[in-house]
Amino acid sequence: MIPSLVLALVLASLYGLVFYLLFGHGWLRLVFYWLVSVAGFFLGQWIARAVGLALFNIGDLNVVEGTLVSWLSLSAVHAWRRVR
């Protein structure tokens, strides 16, 4: 496996777990927050490469951009679920 992919999955999993510990109840939300976090992190990677951003890279991994989009995704989904 590519080391940057492993690091991306570890970081996104950590973000999903932290968000679950702060706001989640039940095992299904843990899985849901993990999926949202991973999707958001890779969306941030794609956006950073498309725009050409490189704030803080570790190899090919855009850590800042992935982190920001991951947390924004988690926050948006949490706000959307609270409104429903």
N, CA, C and O atoms as a CHARMM CRD file, in Angstrom:
* protein
*
  336
    1    1 MET  N      0.83100  -1.18900   0.00000 PROA 1      0.00000
    2    1 MET  CA     0.00000   0.00000   0.00000 PROA 1      0.00000
    3    1 MET  C      0.87700   1.25400   0.00000 PROA 1      0.00000
    4    1 MET  O      1.98600   1.24700   0.53300 PROA 1      0.00000
    5    2 ILE  N      0.38400   2.29300  -0.58300 PROA 2      0.00000
    6    2 ILE  CA     1.11300   3.55000  -0.64800 PROA 2      0.00000
    7    2 ILE  C      1.10300   4.18700   0.74600 PROA 2      0.00000
    8    2 ILE  O      0.04000   4.29600   1.35700 PROA 2      0.00000
    9    3 PRO  N      2.25800   4.60800   1.25800 PROA 3      0.00000
   10    3 PRO  CA     2.31100   5.18400   2.60900 PROA 3      0.00000
   11    3 PRO  C      1.41600   6.41400   2.79200 PROA 3      0.00000
   12    3 PRO  O      0.84000   6.59300   3.86400 PROA 3      0.00000
   13    4 SER  N      1.29100   7.25100   1.78400 PROA 4      0.00000
   14    4 SER  CA     0.43000   8.42500   1.92400 PROA 4      0.00000
   15    4 SER  C     -1.03600   8.03500   2.03200 PROA 4      0.00000
   16    4 SER  O     -1.80400   8.71300   2.71400 PROA 4      0.00000
   17    5 LEU  N     -1.43800   6.95100   1.37000 PROA 5      0.00000
   18    5 LEU  CA    -2.80700   6.46100   1.48800 PROA 5      0.00000
   19    5 LEU  C     -3.07100   5.93500   2.89300 PROA 5      0.00000
   20    5 LEU  O     -4.14100   6.16700   3.45700 PROA 5      0.00000
   21    6 VAL  N     -2.09800   5.22800   3.45400 PROA 6      0.00000
   22    6 VAL  CA    -2.23800   4.71200   4.81500 PROA 6      0.00000
   23    6 VAL  C     -2.34100   5.86700   5.80400 PROA 6      0.00000
   24    6 VAL  O     -3.19100   5.84400   6.69400 PROA 6      0.00000
   25    7 LEU  N     -1.48700   6.87500   5.65700 PROA 7      0.00000
   26    7 LEU  CA    -1.53700   8.02800   6.55000 PROA 7      0.00000
   27    7 LEU  C     -2.85700   8.76900   6.40800 PROA 7      0.00000
   28    7 LEU  O     -3.42000   9.21500   7.40800 PROA 7      0.00000
   29    8 ALA  N     -3.35700   8.90900   5.20000 PROA 8      0.00000
   30    8 ALA  CA    -4.64100   9.57100   4.97600 PROA 8      0.00000
   31    8 ALA  C     -5.76500   8.81200   5.67200 PROA 8      0.00000
   32    8 ALA  O     -6.62100   9.42600   6.30900 PROA 8      0.00000
   33    9 LEU  N     -5.77500   7.48900   5.56000 PROA 9      0.00000
   34    9 LEU  CA    -6.81300   6.69600   6.22200 PROA 9      0.00000
   35    9 LEU  C     -6.69600   6.76900   7.73700 PROA 9      0.00000
   36    9 LEU  O     -7.70700   6.81100   8.43700 PROA 9      0.00000
   37   10 VAL  N     -5.47600   6.78400   8.24500 PROA 10     0.00000
   38   10 VAL  CA    -5.28300   6.88900   9.70000 PROA 10     0.00000
   39   10 VAL  C     -5.76900   8.24300  10.20800 PROA 10     0.00000
   40   10 VAL  O     -6.48300   8.30400  11.20800 PROA 10     0.00000
   41   11 LEU  N     -5.39300   9.32400   9.53400 PROA 11     0.00000
   42   11 LEU  CA    -5.83400  10.64900   9.95700 PROA 11     0.00000
   43   11 LEU  C     -7.35100  10.79900   9.86300 PROA 11     0.00000
   44   11 LEU  O     -7.98200  11.29700  10.79500 PROA 11     0.00000
   45   12 ALA  N     -7.93300  10.37500   8.75800 PROA 12     0.00000
   46   12 ALA  CA    -9.38300  10.48300   8.59200 PROA 12     0.00000
   47   12 ALA  C    -10.11400   9.63100   9.62600 PROA 12     0.00000
   48   12 ALA  O    -11.15300  10.04200  10.14100 PROA 12     0.00000
   49   13 SER  N     -9.58600   8.45700   9.93300 PROA 13     0.00000
   50   13 SER  CA   -10.19800   7.60300  10.95500 PROA 13     0.00000
   51   13 SER  C    -10.11200   8.25700  12.32700 PROA 13     0.00000
   52   13 SER  O    -11.05400   8.18900  13.11500 PROA 13     0.00000
   53   14 LEU  N     -8.99100   8.88400  12.60400 PROA 14     0.00000
   54   14 LEU  CA    -8.82600   9.58400  13.87600 PROA 14     0.00000
   55   14 LEU  C     -9.81000  10.73900  13.99400 PROA 14     0.00000
   56   14 LEU  O    -10.40400  10.94000  15.05300 PROA 14     0.00000
   57   15 TYR  N     -9.98700  11.49600  12.92600 PROA 15     0.00000
   58   15 TYR  CA   -10.94600  12.60500  12.93500 PROA 15     0.00000
   59   15 TYR  C    -12.37600  12.10100  13.14000 PROA 15     0.00000
   60   15 TYR  O    -13.14300  12.69000  13.90200 PROA 15     0.00000
   61   16 GLY  N    -12.72700  11.02200  12.46400 PROA 16     0.00000
   62   16 GLY  CA   -14.06500  10.45300  12.64400 PROA 16     0.00000
   63   16 GLY  C    -14.28400   9.95200  14.05700 PROA 16     0.00000
   64   16 GLY  O    -15.36900  10.12500  14.61100 PROA 16     0.00000
   65   17 LEU  N    -13.27100   9.33200  14.65200 PROA 17     0.00000
   66   17 LEU  CA   -13.37800   8.83700  16.01900 PROA 17     0.00000
   67   17 LEU  C    -13.51100   9.98300  17.01400 PROA 17     0.00000
   68   17 LEU  O    -14.33800   9.91800  17.92300 PROA 17     0.00000
   69   18 VAL  N    -12.71000  11.02900  16.85400 PROA 18     0.00000
   70   18 VAL  CA   -12.79900  12.18300  17.75700 PROA 18     0.00000
   71   18 VAL  C    -14.16700  12.83700  17.64500 PROA 18     0.00000
   72   18 VAL  O    -14.76500  13.20300  18.65700 PROA 18     0.00000
   73   19 PHE  N    -14.66600  12.98700  16.43000 PROA 19     0.00000
   74   19 PHE  CA   -15.99100  13.58300  16.24300 PROA 19     0.00000
   75   19 PHE  C    -17.06700  12.71000  16.88100 PROA 19     0.00000
   76   19 PHE  O    -18.00500  13.22500  17.48900 PROA 19     0.00000
   77   20 TYR  N    -16.93600  11.40100  16.74500 PROA 20     0.00000
   78   20 TYR  CA   -17.89500  10.48300  17.37700 PROA 20     0.00000
   79   20 TYR  C    -17.83900  10.61100  18.89700 PROA 20     0.00000
   80   20 TYR  O    -18.88000  10.62600  19.55500 PROA 20     0.00000
   81   21 LEU  N    -16.65200  10.70200  19.45200 PROA 21     0.00000
   82   21 LEU  CA   -16.52500  10.82300  20.90400 PROA 21     0.00000
   83   21 LEU  C    -17.12400  12.12900  21.41300 PROA 21     0.00000
   84   21 LEU  O    -17.60700  12.19000  22.54300 PROA 21     0.00000
   85   22 LEU  N    -17.09500  13.17200  20.59100 PROA 22     0.00000
   86   22 LEU  CA   -17.67300  14.44800  20.98700 PROA 22     0.00000
   87   22 LEU  C    -19.18900  14.49300  20.80300 PROA 22     0.00000
   88   22 LEU  O    -19.89500  15.03700  21.65200 PROA 22     0.00000
   89   23 PHE  N    -19.69500  13.93200  19.71100 PROA 23     0.00000
   90   23 PHE  CA   -21.10000  14.13000  19.35300 PROA 23     0.00000
   91   23 PHE  C    -21.90100  12.86000  19.10400 PROA 23     0.00000
   92   23 PHE  O    -23.11800  12.94100  18.93700 PROA 23     0.00000
   93   24 GLY  N    -21.27700  11.70600  19.07400 PROA 24     0.00000
   94   24 GLY  CA   -21.97900  10.50800  18.62500 PROA 24     0.00000
   95   24 GLY  C    -22.60500   9.69200  19.73500 PROA 24     0.00000
   96   24 GLY  O    -22.18300   9.74200  20.89000 PROA 24     0.00000
   97   25 HSD  N    -23.60900   8.95000  19.35800 PROA 25     0.00000
   98   25 HSD  CA   -24.27900   7.99600  20.23700 PROA 25     0.00000
   99   25 HSD  C    -24.63900   6.78800  19.39100 PROA 25     0.00000
  100   25 HSD  O    -25.38500   6.91700  18.42100 PROA 25     0.00000
  101   26 GLY  N    -24.13200   5.63300  19.73600 PROA 26     0.00000
  102   26 GLY  CA   -24.44300   4.42500  18.98600 PROA 26     0.00000
  103   26 GLY  C    -23.36600   4.07000  17.98400 PROA 26     0.00000
  104   26 GLY  O    -22.66400   4.93700  17.46400 PROA 26     0.00000
  105   27 TRP  N    -23.25000   2.78400  17.72300 PROA 27     0.00000
  106   27 TRP  CA   -22.20100   2.27700  16.84500 PROA 27     0.00000
  107   27 TRP  C    -22.41400   2.64900  15.38900 PROA 27     0.00000
  108   27 TRP  O    -21.44500   2.80500  14.64600 PROA 27     0.00000
  109   28 LEU  N    -23.65200   2.79300  14.97000 PROA 28     0.00000
  110   28 LEU  CA   -23.89200   3.15100  13.57000 PROA 28     0.00000
  111   28 LEU  C    -23.38200   4.54900  13.25400 PROA 28     0.00000
  112   28 LEU  O    -22.90500   4.80600  12.14900 PROA 28     0.00000
  113   29 ARG  N    -23.48300   5.45000  14.22100 PROA 29     0.00000
  114   29 ARG  CA   -22.95500   6.79200  13.99300 PROA 29     0.00000
  115   29 ARG  C    -21.43600   6.78400  13.90500 PROA 29     0.00000
  116   29 ARG  O    -20.85500   7.60300  13.19400 PROA 29     0.00000
  117   30 LEU  N    -20.78900   5.87300  14.61400 PROA 30     0.00000
  118   30 LEU  CA   -19.33700   5.75400  14.49800 PROA 30     0.00000
  119   30 LEU  C    -18.94900   5.40200  13.06500 PROA 30     0.00000
  120   30 LEU  O    -18.04200   6.00500  12.49100 PROA 30     0.00000
  121   31 VAL  N    -19.63800   4.43300  12.50100 PROA 31     0.00000
  122   31 VAL  CA   -19.37200   4.03900  11.11100 PROA 31     0.00000
  123   31 VAL  C    -19.72000   5.18900  10.16700 PROA 31     0.00000
  124   31 VAL  O    -18.98100   5.46700   9.22200 PROA 31     0.00000
  125   32 PHE  N    -20.83000   5.84400  10.42100 PROA 32     0.00000
  126   32 PHE  CA   -21.27200   6.95300   9.57900 PROA 32     0.00000
  127   32 PHE  C    -20.26000   8.09700   9.61700 PROA 32     0.00000
  128   32 PHE  O    -19.87800   8.62000   8.57000 PROA 32     0.00000
  129   33 TYR  N    -19.82500   8.48800  10.81000 PROA 33     0.00000
  130   33 TYR  CA   -18.84500   9.56800  10.93100 PROA 33     0.00000
  131   33 TYR  C    -17.51100   9.17200  10.30900 PROA 33     0.00000
  132   33 TYR  O    -16.82100  10.01600   9.73800 PROA 33     0.00000
  133   34 TRP  N    -17.14500   7.90900  10.41400 PROA 34     0.00000
  134   34 TRP  CA   -15.90600   7.45900   9.79100 PROA 34     0.00000
  135   34 TRP  C    -15.98700   7.59300   8.27100 PROA 34     0.00000
  136   34 TRP  O    -15.05500   8.08500   7.63500 PROA 34     0.00000
  137   35 LEU  N    -17.10100   7.15500   7.69700 PROA 35     0.00000
  138   35 LEU  CA   -17.27200   7.26000   6.24000 PROA 35     0.00000
  139   35 LEU  C    -17.26300   8.71100   5.77700 PROA 35     0.00000
  140   35 LEU  O    -16.63400   9.03900   4.77000 PROA 35     0.00000
  141   36 VAL  N    -17.95200   9.57400   6.50200 PROA 36     0.00000
  142   36 VAL  CA   -17.98800  10.99300   6.14100 PROA 36     0.00000
  143   36 VAL  C    -16.59600  11.59900   6.24600 PROA 36     0.00000
  144   36 VAL  O    -16.19000  12.38000   5.38500 PROA 36     0.00000
  145   37 SER  N    -15.86800  11.24600   7.28900 PROA 37     0.00000
  146   37 SER  CA   -14.53100  11.78100   7.48100 PROA 37     0.00000
  147   37 SER  C    -13.58100  11.33800   6.37600 PROA 37     0.00000
  148   37 SER  O    -12.82100  12.14900   5.84700 PROA 37     0.00000
  149   38 VAL  N    -13.61900  10.07500   6.03000 PROA 38     0.00000
  150   38 VAL  CA   -12.74700   9.56400   4.96200 PROA 38     0.00000
  151   38 VAL  C    -13.11700  10.21600   3.62500 PROA 38     0.00000
  152   38 VAL  O    -12.23500  10.63200   2.87300 PROA 38     0.00000
  153   39 ALA  N    -14.39900  10.30300   3.33200 PROA 39     0.00000
  154   39 ALA  CA   -14.83000  10.93700   2.07700 PROA 39     0.00000
  155   39 ALA  C    -14.42300  12.40500   2.05100 PROA 39     0.00000
  156   39 ALA  O    -13.95700  12.90000   1.02400 PROA 39     0.00000
  157   40 GLY  N    -14.59300  13.10300   3.16700 PROA 40     0.00000
  158   40 GLY  CA   -14.20200  14.50800   3.23600 PROA 40     0.00000
  159   40 GLY  C    -12.71200  14.70400   3.08400 PROA 40     0.00000
  160   40 GLY  O    -12.27200  15.64200   2.41900 PROA 40     0.00000
  161   41 PHE  N    -11.92500  13.82500   3.69700 PROA 41     0.00000
  162   41 PHE  CA   -10.47800  13.93800   3.59600 PROA 41     0.00000
  163   41 PHE  C    -10.01800  13.75900   2.15500 PROA 41     0.00000
  164   41 PHE  O     -9.18500  14.52400   1.66800 PROA 41     0.00000
  165   42 PHE  N    -10.55100  12.76300   1.47800 PROA 42     0.00000
  166   42 PHE  CA   -10.14700  12.54300   0.09300 PROA 42     0.00000
  167   42 PHE  C    -10.71700  13.60800  -0.84300 PROA 42     0.00000
  168   42 PHE  O    -10.10800  13.90700  -1.87100 PROA 42     0.00000
  169   43 LEU  N    -11.86300  14.18100  -0.50900 PROA 43     0.00000
  170   43 LEU  CA   -12.37100  15.31700  -1.27500 PROA 43     0.00000
  171   43 LEU  C    -11.43400  16.51300  -1.11900 PROA 43     0.00000
  172   43 LEU  O    -11.16300  17.22700  -2.08500 PROA 43     0.00000
  173   44 GLY  N    -10.94600  16.72400   0.09000 PROA 44     0.00000
  174   44 GLY  CA    -9.96900  17.79300   0.31500 PROA 44     0.00000
  175   44 GLY  C     -8.69300  17.57300  -0.46200 PROA 44     0.00000
  176   44 GLY  O     -8.09900  18.52600  -0.96600 PROA 44     0.00000
  177   45 GLN  N     -8.25900  16.31700  -0.56600 PROA 45     0.00000
  178   45 GLN  CA    -7.08500  15.99100  -1.36600 PROA 45     0.00000
  179   45 GLN  C     -7.31900  16.33600  -2.83700 PROA 45     0.00000
  180   45 GLN  O     -6.46500  16.92900  -3.49700 PROA 45     0.00000
  181   46 TRP  N     -8.47100  15.95800  -3.32300 PROA 46     0.00000
  182   46 TRP  CA    -8.79700  16.19800  -4.72500 PROA 46     0.00000
  183   46 TRP  C     -8.87300  17.70600  -5.01600 PROA 46     0.00000
  184   46 TRP  O     -8.34800  18.17700  -6.02400 PROA 46     0.00000
  185   47 ILE  N     -9.52800  18.44800  -4.12800 PROA 47     0.00000
  186   47 ILE  CA    -9.63900  19.90200  -4.31400 PROA 47     0.00000
  187   47 ILE  C     -8.25600  20.55200  -4.29800 PROA 47     0.00000
  188   47 ILE  O     -7.95700  21.40200  -5.13600 PROA 47     0.00000
  189   48 ALA  N     -7.41700  20.15000  -3.34500 PROA 48     0.00000
  190   48 ALA  CA    -6.07400  20.73900  -3.24200 PROA 48     0.00000
  191   48 ALA  C     -5.25400  20.47300  -4.49700 PROA 48     0.00000
  192   48 ALA  O     -4.53300  21.35300  -4.96600 PROA 48     0.00000
  193   49 ARG  N     -5.36000  19.28000  -5.03500 PROA 49     0.00000
  194   49 ARG  CA    -4.60200  18.97400  -6.25700 PROA 49     0.00000
  195   49 ARG  C     -5.17000  19.70600  -7.46700 PROA 49     0.00000
  196   49 ARG  O     -4.42100  20.13700  -8.34400 PROA 49     0.00000
  197   50 ALA  N     -6.50400  19.84700  -7.51500 PROA 50     0.00000
  198   50 ALA  CA    -7.13400  20.52100  -8.64600 PROA 50     0.00000
  199   50 ALA  C     -6.80100  22.01600  -8.65800 PROA 50     0.00000
  200   50 ALA  O     -6.60100  22.60900  -9.71900 PROA 50     0.00000
  201   51 VAL  N     -6.74400  22.61300  -7.46900 PROA 51     0.00000
  202   51 VAL  CA    -6.47500  24.04400  -7.36900 PROA 51     0.00000
  203   51 VAL  C     -4.97700  24.32600  -7.32800 PROA 51     0.00000
  204   51 VAL  O     -4.53600  25.40800  -7.71600 PROA 51     0.00000
  205   52 GLY  N     -4.20800  23.37200  -6.86800 PROA 52     0.00000
  206   52 GLY  CA    -2.76200  23.54600  -6.78500 PROA 52     0.00000
  207   52 GLY  C     -2.29200  24.04700  -5.43000 PROA 52     0.00000
  208   52 GLY  O     -1.22600  24.65400  -5.33600 PROA 52     0.00000
  209   53 LEU  N     -3.06300  23.80600  -4.38200 PROA 53     0.00000
  210   53 LEU  CA    -2.67400  24.21100  -3.03100 PROA 53     0.00000
  211   53 LEU  C     -1.65700  23.23900  -2.46000 PROA 53     0.00000
  212   53 LEU  O     -1.67100  22.04800  -2.77100 PROA 53     0.00000
  213   54 ALA  N     -0.78100  23.76100  -1.62700 PROA 54     0.00000
  214   54 ALA  CA     0.21000  22.91900  -0.96000 PROA 54     0.00000
  215   54 ALA  C      0.63900  23.61900   0.33000 PROA 54     0.00000
  216   54 ALA  O      1.77000  24.09200   0.43800 PROA 54     0.00000
  217   55 LEU  N     -0.26900  23.68400   1.30500 PROA 55     0.00000
  218   55 LEU  CA     0.04600  24.39500   2.54300 PROA 55     0.00000
  219   55 LEU  C      1.02300  23.62000   3.41800 PROA 55     0.00000
  220   55 LEU  O      2.04100  24.16600   3.84400 PROA 55     0.00000
  221   56 PHE  N      0.72800  22.37800   3.68300 PROA 56     0.00000
  222   56 PHE  CA     1.60400  21.55200   4.51500 PROA 56     0.00000
  223   56 PHE  C      1.49000  20.12800   4.00300 PROA 56     0.00000
  224   56 PHE  O      0.54800  19.40800   4.33600 PROA 56     0.00000
  225   57 ASN  N      2.44700  19.73600   3.20100 PROA 57     0.00000
  226   57 ASN  CA     2.40500  18.40100   2.60900 PROA 57     0.00000
  227   57 ASN  C      3.33200  17.45300   3.34900 PROA 57     0.00000
  228   57 ASN  O      4.39900  17.84400   3.82100 PROA 57     0.00000
  229   58 ILE  N      2.91100  16.21900   3.44100 PROA 58     0.00000
  230   58 ILE  CA     3.76900  15.12800   3.87300 PROA 58     0.00000
  231   58 ILE  C      3.81000  14.17800   2.67900 PROA 58     0.00000
  232   58 ILE  O      2.87900  13.40300   2.45900 PROA 58     0.00000
  233   59 GLY  N      4.87600  14.24500   1.92400 PROA 59     0.00000
  234   59 GLY  CA     4.93900  13.48500   0.68500 PROA 59     0.00000
  235   59 GLY  C      3.92200  14.02700  -0.29900 PROA 59     0.00000
  236   59 GLY  O      3.93000  15.21400  -0.62400 PROA 59     0.00000
  237   60 ASP  N      3.05300  13.15900  -0.77000 PROA 60     0.00000
  238   60 ASP  CA     1.98400  13.56300  -1.68500 PROA 60     0.00000
  239   60 ASP  C      0.70800  13.95700  -0.95700 PROA 60     0.00000
  240   60 ASP  O     -0.26800  14.35100  -1.59400 PROA 60     0.00000
  241   61 LEU  N      0.70000  13.85800   0.34900 PROA 61     0.00000
  242   61 LEU  CA    -0.50700  14.06900   1.13900 PROA 61     0.00000
  243   61 LEU  C     -0.64900  15.52900   1.54900 PROA 61     0.00000
  244   61 LEU  O      0.25100  16.08900   2.17500 PROA 61     0.00000
  245   62 ASN  N     -1.76000  16.14100   1.20400 PROA 62     0.00000
  246   62 ASN  CA    -2.07800  17.51100   1.61400 PROA 62     0.00000
  247   62 ASN  C     -2.82400  17.43800   2.94400 PROA 62     0.00000
  248   62 ASN  O     -4.04000  17.24900   2.97300 PROA 62     0.00000
  249   63 VAL  N     -2.09700  17.58600   4.02700 PROA 63     0.00000
  250   63 VAL  CA    -2.65900  17.36000   5.35600 PROA 63     0.00000
  251   63 VAL  C     -3.66200  18.44500   5.73400 PROA 63     0.00000
  252   63 VAL  O     -4.76100  18.13300   6.19200 PROA 63     0.00000
  253   64 VAL  N     -3.30400  19.70300   5.55200 PROA 64     0.00000
  254   64 VAL  CA    -4.17600  20.80600   5.97700 PROA 64     0.00000
  255   64 VAL  C     -5.48300  20.80400   5.19700 PROA 64     0.00000
  256   64 VAL  O     -6.55900  20.90900   5.78500 PROA 64     0.00000
  257   65 GLU  N     -5.39500  20.68700   3.90200 PROA 65     0.00000
  258   65 GLU  CA    -6.59800  20.72300   3.07500 PROA 65     0.00000
  259   65 GLU  C     -7.51400  19.53700   3.37000 PROA 65     0.00000
  260   65 GLU  O     -8.72900  19.69900   3.48200 PROA 65     0.00000
  261   66 GLY  N     -6.93400  18.35300   3.49500 PROA 66     0.00000
  262   66 GLY  CA    -7.72700  17.17100   3.83100 PROA 66     0.00000
  263   66 GLY  C     -8.38100  17.28600   5.18400 PROA 66     0.00000
  264   66 GLY  O     -9.54000  16.90800   5.35700 PROA 66     0.00000
  265   67 THR  N     -7.63600  17.81300   6.15400 PROA 67     0.00000
  266   67 THR  CA    -8.17300  17.98000   7.50200 PROA 67     0.00000
  267   67 THR  C     -9.32300  18.97800   7.51200 PROA 67     0.00000
  268   67 THR  O    -10.36500  18.72400   8.11700 PROA 67     0.00000
  269   68 LEU  N     -9.13600  20.10300   6.84700 PROA 68     0.00000
  270   68 LEU  CA   -10.19300  21.12000   6.82700 PROA 68     0.00000
  271   68 LEU  C    -11.48000  20.60000   6.19800 PROA 68     0.00000
  272   68 LEU  O    -12.56300  20.78800   6.75300 PROA 68     0.00000
  273   69 VAL  N    -11.37000  19.96100   5.06500 PROA 69     0.00000
  274   69 VAL  CA   -12.57800  19.47200   4.38800 PROA 69     0.00000
  275   69 VAL  C    -13.20000  18.32000   5.18400 PROA 69     0.00000
  276   69 VAL  O    -14.42400  18.18500   5.21500 PROA 69     0.00000
  277   70 SER  N    -12.39300  17.50700   5.81400 PROA 70     0.00000
  278   70 SER  CA   -12.92700  16.42300   6.63700 PROA 70     0.00000
  279   70 SER  C    -13.75100  16.98100   7.79100 PROA 70     0.00000
  280   70 SER  O    -14.87800  16.54300   8.02200 PROA 70     0.00000
  281   71 TRP  N    -13.18900  17.95100   8.51900 PROA 71     0.00000
  282   71 TRP  CA   -13.91700  18.54200   9.64900 PROA 71     0.00000
  283   71 TRP  C    -15.13500  19.33600   9.18700 PROA 71     0.00000
  284   71 TRP  O    -16.17000  19.32400   9.85400 PROA 71     0.00000
  285   72 LEU  N    -15.02300  20.02400   8.05500 PROA 72     0.00000
  286   72 LEU  CA   -16.19100  20.73400   7.52300 PROA 72     0.00000
  287   72 LEU  C    -17.29300  19.74800   7.13000 PROA 72     0.00000
  288   72 LEU  O    -18.47300  20.01600   7.35800 PROA 72     0.00000
  289   73 SER  N    -16.92100  18.63100   6.55200 PROA 73     0.00000
  290   73 SER  CA   -17.89600  17.60700   6.18100 PROA 73     0.00000
  291   73 SER  C    -18.58300  17.03900   7.41500 PROA 73     0.00000
  292   73 SER  O    -19.80500  16.89200   7.44400 PROA 73     0.00000
  293   74 LEU  N    -17.79600  16.72600   8.42400 PROA 74     0.00000
  294   74 LEU  CA   -18.36500  16.19100   9.67000 PROA 74     0.00000
  295   74 LEU  C    -19.30200  17.20400  10.32300 PROA 74     0.00000
  296   74 LEU  O    -20.38300  16.84500  10.78800 PROA 74     0.00000
  297   75 SER  N    -18.88600  18.46800  10.35800 PROA 75     0.00000
  298   75 SER  CA   -19.72800  19.50000  10.96200 PROA 75     0.00000
  299   75 SER  C    -21.01200  19.71300  10.17600 PROA 75     0.00000
  300   75 SER  O    -22.08000  19.88600  10.76400 PROA 75     0.00000
  301   76 ALA  N    -20.91400  19.70100   8.84600 PROA 76     0.00000
  302   76 ALA  CA   -22.10400  19.89200   8.01300 PROA 76     0.00000
  303   76 ALA  C    -23.09500  18.74500   8.18900 PROA 76     0.00000
  304   76 ALA  O    -24.30100  18.97000   8.28500 PROA 76     0.00000
  305   77 VAL  N    -22.58800  17.52500   8.23000 PROA 77     0.00000
  306   77 VAL  CA   -23.46700  16.36900   8.40600 PROA 77     0.00000
  307   77 VAL  C    -24.10000  16.38700   9.79200 PROA 77     0.00000
  308   77 VAL  O    -25.27600  16.05900   9.94600 PROA 77     0.00000
  309   78 HSD  N    -23.32600  16.76500  10.79100 PROA 78     0.00000
  310   78 HSD  CA   -23.86600  16.84200  12.15700 PROA 78     0.00000
  311   78 HSD  C    -24.95900  17.90700  12.24800 PROA 78     0.00000
  312   78 HSD  O    -25.99800  17.67300  12.86500 PROA 78     0.00000
  313   79 ALA  N    -24.73700  19.06600  11.64200 PROA 79     0.00000
  314   79 ALA  CA   -25.74800  20.12700  11.64800 PROA 79     0.00000
  315   79 ALA  C    -26.98800  19.69600  10.87500 PROA 79     0.00000
  316   79 ALA  O    -28.10900  19.98300  11.29600 PROA 79     0.00000
  317   80 TRP  N    -26.80300  19.01600   9.75600 PROA 80     0.00000
  318   80 TRP  CA   -27.93400  18.54400   8.95800 PROA 80     0.00000
  319   80 TRP  C    -28.75600  17.52300   9.72500 PROA 80     0.00000
  320   80 TRP  O    -29.98500  17.54500   9.66000 PROA 80     0.00000
  321   81 ARG  N    -28.09200  16.62100  10.45600 PROA 81     0.00000
  322   81 ARG  CA   -28.81900  15.60100  11.22600 PROA 81     0.00000
  323   81 ARG  C    -29.55700  16.21400  12.41100 PROA 81     0.00000
  324   81 ARG  O    -30.59700  15.69400  12.81600 PROA 81     0.00000
  325   82 ARG  N    -29.04400  17.30700  12.97600 PROA 82     0.00000
  326   82 ARG  CA   -29.71400  17.95200  14.09500 PROA 82     0.00000
  327   82 ARG  C    -30.97100  18.68600  13.63800 PROA 82     0.00000
  328   82 ARG  O    -31.94800  18.76800  14.38300 PROA 82     0.00000
  329   83 VAL  N    -30.95000  19.21900  12.41800 PROA 83     0.00000
  330   83 VAL  CA   -32.11200  19.93500  11.89800 PROA 83     0.00000
  331   83 VAL  C    -33.24400  18.98000  11.60400 PROA 83     0.00000
  332   83 VAL  O    -34.41000  19.31200  11.81600 PROA 83     0.00000
  333   84 ARG  N    -32.91300  17.78800  11.11700 PROA 84     0.00000
  334   84 ARG  CA   -33.93800  16.79600  10.77300 PROA 84     0.00000
  335   84 ARG  C    -34.62000  16.36600  11.99000 PROA 84     0.00000
  336   84 ARG  O    -35.52200  15.53100  11.92900 PROA 84     0.00000
